[in-house]
Amino acid sequence: MKLLFTDLDGTLLNNDSEVSAGTKDFLNRFLAAGNRLILSSGRPLHSILEVKQSAGLTQSGILLICDNGTHIYDCDSGRTILGKRLPLSCVSRLQEQAEKYGLHIHTYREGAVVSPAEDEEIKYYRRRVHLPLIVSPVLSQALSEGPYKMLVISLDDPDRLEAFRLSISDWATGKIQTIYSNSMYLELFDWDGGKGNALRFVCSYFGVPLSDAYAAGDAENDISMIEAAGCGIAMQNAPDKVKKAADIVTRLDNDKDGLAVCMTELLGTL
């Protein structure tokens, strides 16, 4: 049995945020052969479920790695098999610091995104992540338990985003990872989270060696997963930092079925 761990945006999804017909055909054959597909994203659970449903991926053998590896969901059993949440005290500290830098920060609760305001950043974010919005000026007051992650956004000033990241680096060490999923999004989540650790957990869970794990991505938050897999795949559209971490770079980009073509070449006819 092979395991395919794949990022969504910029990897499995084309530039219209869809799973193309060619990629879906490969996934159908891959799953029918008794393999497992693990959709691995910084997105929260309900957003990945929406992508899965829209793509018509209803077969058994699909798992979801959500929120950058802090939440793993087994679609066959309909249950969470791993969860790593941030303490509520960290939510307050991170919001306070982000606001000092004039940055948007939001978080999540079951099936919804929680933002201090309905600002331009949250409007931009919800173009692709279609979760209901809860507005709460004090984020922690809208939460009954710690979230799986938080997200800081700067639409036009990456230097300010990096300054914020550096300002919390000493305090965050050993508690919180700070990783970019693109130049505008800084992901904040549990220190022991991450897609790489999630990949190792899933392999152990199913008793599958890392050598039979394939992982594909296009962004910094995919690097730990790409490095952990027996075969790490960077998309043609990925930045050089991601390509250097990979064993293989796809010949085609995410808008031309790059992952499906690469996997077909690696595995042959399924």
C-alpha positions as CSV (number, residue, x, y, z in Angstrom):
1,M,0.0,0.0,0.0
2,K,1.2,3.4,-1.0
3,L,0.3,6.7,0.8
4,L,0.1,9.9,-1.1
5,F,0.2,13.1,1.0
6,T,-0.7,16.1,-1.0
7,D,-1.1,19.8,-0.3
8,L,-4.1,21.5,-1.9
9,D,-3.6,25.0,-3.1
10,G,-0.9,25.2,-5.7
11,T,-0.4,21.4,-5.7
12,L,-3.5,19.2,-6.1
13,L,-5.8,22.1,-7.0
14,N,-5.4,24.0,-10.3
15,N,-5.5,27.8,-10.5
16,D,-9.3,27.7,-10.3
17,S,-9.0,25.9,-7.0
18,E,-10.4,22.8,-8.5
19,V,-9.3,19.2,-8.9
20,S,-9.1,18.8,-12.7
21,A,-10.6,15.9,-14.6
22,G,-7.1,14.5,-15.3
23,T,-6.0,14.6,-11.7
24,K,-9.3,13.1,-10.5
25,D,-8.9,10.2,-12.9
26,F,-5.4,9.5,-11.4
27,L,-6.8,9.7,-7.9
28,N,-9.6,7.3,-8.7
29,R,-7.1,4.8,-10.0
30,F,-4.7,5.3,-7.1
31,L,-7.4,4.6,-4.5
32,A,-9.0,1.7,-6.5
33,A,-5.6,0.0,-6.3
34,G,-5.8,-0.1,-2.5
35,N,-3.7,2.9,-1.7
36,R,-4.5,5.8,0.6
37,L,-4.8,9.5,-0.2
38,I,-4.1,12.1,2.5
39,L,-5.2,15.6,1.7
40,S,-2.7,17.8,3.7
41,S,-3.4,21.5,4.1
42,G,-3.1,24.5,6.3
43,R,-6.9,24.8,5.8
44,P,-9.3,23.8,8.7
45,L,-11.3,20.6,8.5
46,H,-14.6,21.9,7.1
47,S,-12.8,23.7,4.3
48,I,-10.9,20.5,3.2
49,L,-14.2,18.6,3.4
50,E,-15.7,21.1,1.0
51,V,-12.8,20.6,-1.4
52,K,-13.2,16.8,-1.1
53,Q,-16.9,16.9,-1.7
54,S,-16.6,19.4,-4.6
55,A,-14.0,17.1,-6.3
56,G,-16.3,14.0,-5.9
57,L,-13.7,12.1,-3.8
58,T,-16.2,9.9,-2.0
59,Q,-14.1,6.7,-2.0
60,S,-12.8,5.0,1.1
61,G,-9.1,5.4,2.0
62,I,-9.0,9.2,2.4
63,L,-7.6,11.0,5.4
64,L,-7.3,14.8,6.0
65,I,-4.4,16.5,7.6
66,C,-5.8,19.8,8.6
67,D,-4.4,23.0,10.2
68,N,-0.8,22.3,9.2
69,G,-0.7,18.8,10.8
70,T,-2.3,19.6,14.1
71,H,-5.6,17.9,13.3
72,I,-5.9,14.5,11.5
73,Y,-9.3,13.3,10.4
74,D,-10.2,9.8,9.1
75,C,-13.0,10.2,6.6
76,D,-13.9,6.5,6.7
77,S,-14.6,6.5,10.5
78,G,-15.6,10.2,10.6
79,R,-13.4,10.9,13.6
80,T,-10.4,12.8,14.6
81,I,-7.4,10.5,15.2
82,L,-5.0,13.2,16.3
83,G,-5.4,16.7,17.7
84,K,-2.9,19.3,19.0
85,R,-4.4,22.6,20.2
86,L,-2.9,25.9,21.2
87,P,-3.6,27.0,24.8
88,L,-6.1,29.9,25.1
89,S,-3.5,31.9,26.9
90,C,-1.4,31.8,23.7
91,V,-4.3,33.1,21.7
92,S,-4.5,36.3,23.8
93,R,-0.7,36.8,23.7
94,L,-0.5,36.4,19.9
95,Q,-3.4,38.7,19.2
96,E,-1.9,41.4,21.4
97,Q,1.4,41.2,19.6
98,A,-0.1,41.1,16.1
99,E,-2.1,44.2,16.9
100,K,1.0,46.0,18.0
101,Y,2.3,45.5,14.5
102,G,-1.0,46.6,12.9
103,L,-1.5,43.1,11.5
104,H,-4.7,41.1,11.0
105,I,-4.9,37.9,13.0
106,H,-7.7,35.3,13.2
107,T,-8.4,31.8,14.5
108,Y,-11.0,29.1,14.3
109,R,-13.6,27.2,16.1
110,E,-15.7,24.3,15.0
111,G,-16.9,25.0,11.5
112,A,-16.1,28.8,11.6
113,V,-13.4,31.4,11.3
114,V,-13.1,33.9,14.2
115,S,-11.8,37.4,13.3
116,P,-11.6,40.6,15.4
117,A,-13.3,42.5,12.5
118,E,-14.7,41.9,9.0
119,D,-11.7,43.6,7.5
120,E,-10.1,43.4,4.0
121,E,-7.8,40.5,5.1
122,I,-10.6,38.3,6.2
123,K,-12.6,39.1,3.1
124,Y,-9.6,38.1,1.0
125,Y,-9.1,34.9,3.0
126,R,-12.7,33.8,2.7
127,R,-12.6,33.9,-1.1
128,R,-11.2,30.4,-1.0
129,V,-12.0,29.3,2.5
130,H,-15.8,29.4,2.7
131,L,-16.4,29.2,6.4
132,P,-19.0,31.2,8.3
133,L,-17.5,34.3,10.0
134,I,-17.7,35.1,13.7
135,V,-16.6,38.6,14.6
136,S,-15.1,38.9,18.1
137,P,-12.8,41.8,19.0
138,V,-11.2,39.6,21.7
139,L,-10.6,36.2,19.9
140,S,-10.4,34.1,23.0
141,Q,-13.8,35.2,24.2
142,A,-15.4,33.4,21.2
143,L,-13.5,30.1,22.0
144,S,-14.5,27.4,24.4
145,E,-11.2,25.5,23.8
146,G,-7.9,26.2,22.3
147,P,-7.8,26.4,18.5
148,Y,-5.7,24.2,16.2
149,K,-4.0,27.2,14.7
150,M,-4.0,31.0,14.1
151,L,-3.2,32.9,11.0
152,V,-1.6,36.3,10.6
153,I,-2.1,38.1,7.3
154,S,-0.5,41.0,5.5
155,L,-1.8,41.6,2.0
156,D,0.9,44.1,1.0
157,D,3.7,44.3,3.6
158,P,5.7,41.0,4.0
159,D,8.4,42.9,6.0
160,R,6.0,43.8,8.7
161,L,4.8,40.1,8.8
162,E,8.4,39.0,9.2
163,A,9.1,41.6,11.9
164,F,6.1,40.2,13.9
165,R,7.5,36.7,13.4
166,L,10.9,37.7,14.7
167,S,9.4,39.6,17.7
168,I,7.8,36.4,19.0
169,S,10.6,34.0,18.1
170,D,12.2,33.7,21.5
171,W,8.9,33.4,23.3
172,A,7.5,30.9,20.8
173,T,10.5,28.5,20.8
174,G,9.3,25.2,22.2
175,K,5.7,26.3,22.1
176,I,4.6,27.5,18.7
177,Q,5.8,27.1,15.1
178,T,5.7,30.1,12.8
179,I,5.7,29.0,9.2
180,Y,4.7,30.8,6.0
181,S,2.1,29.1,3.7
182,N,2.6,31.9,1.2
183,S,4.1,35.4,1.2
184,M,1.0,36.9,2.8
185,Y,0.0,34.1,5.4
186,L,2.0,33.3,8.5
187,E,0.7,30.1,10.2
188,L,0.9,29.8,14.0
189,F,0.4,26.3,15.5
190,D,1.6,23.8,18.1
191,W,5.4,23.2,18.2
192,D,4.9,19.5,17.7
193,G,2.5,20.0,14.8
194,G,3.5,20.4,11.2
195,K,2.9,18.3,8.1
196,G,6.0,16.3,8.5
197,N,5.1,15.0,12.0
198,A,1.6,14.3,10.8
199,L,3.0,12.2,7.9
200,R,5.1,10.2,10.4
201,F,2.0,9.7,12.6
202,V,-0.2,8.4,9.7
203,C,2.5,6.1,8.4
204,S,2.8,4.6,11.9
205,Y,-0.9,4.5,12.3
206,F,-1.3,2.3,9.2
207,G,2.0,0.4,9.7
208,V,3.3,1.7,6.3
209,P,7.1,2.4,6.0
210,L,8.2,5.9,5.2
211,S,9.7,4.5,2.0
212,D,6.1,3.9,0.7
213,A,5.0,7.5,1.5
214,Y,4.9,10.2,-1.3
215,A,4.5,13.8,-0.3
216,A,3.9,16.8,-2.7
217,G,3.7,20.5,-2.0
218,D,4.6,24.0,-3.2
219,A,5.1,26.1,-0.1
220,E,7.3,26.5,3.0
221,N,4.8,24.7,5.2
222,D,5.1,21.7,3.0
223,I,8.8,21.3,3.4
224,S,8.7,19.2,6.6
225,M,6.3,16.8,4.8
226,I,8.4,16.6,1.7
227,E,11.5,15.9,3.7
228,A,9.8,13.2,5.9
229,A,8.5,11.2,3.0
230,G,10.3,8.4,1.2
231,C,9.7,10.4,-2.0
232,G,9.3,14.1,-1.6
233,I,7.9,16.0,-4.6
234,A,8.0,19.7,-5.2
235,M,5.7,21.3,-7.8
236,Q,7.2,23.1,-10.8
237,N,5.4,26.2,-9.5
238,A,7.1,26.0,-6.1
239,P,9.8,28.4,-5.0
240,D,13.5,27.3,-5.0
241,K,13.5,26.7,-1.3
242,V,10.8,24.0,-1.6
243,K,12.4,22.4,-4.7
244,K,15.8,22.1,-2.9
245,A,14.1,20.0,-0.2
246,A,12.5,17.6,-2.6
247,D,13.7,14.4,-4.3
248,I,11.7,15.2,-7.4
249,V,10.4,18.3,-9.1
250,T,7.4,17.9,-11.3
251,R,7.8,18.6,-15.0
252,L,4.4,20.4,-15.1
253,D,2.8,22.9,-12.8
254,N,-0.4,22.6,-10.7
255,D,-2.5,24.0,-13.6
256,K,-1.4,21.2,-16.0
257,D,-1.9,18.1,-13.8
258,G,1.7,18.2,-12.7
259,L,1.2,16.0,-9.6
260,A,-0.9,13.4,-11.4
261,V,1.6,13.2,-14.3
262,C,4.5,12.8,-11.9
263,M,2.9,10.1,-9.8
264,T,1.8,8.2,-13.0
265,E,5.4,8.2,-14.2
266,L,6.6,7.0,-10.7
267,L,4.1,4.3,-10.2
268,G,3.3,3.3,-13.8
269,T,-0.2,2.0,-14.8
270,L,-2.3,1.5,-11.7
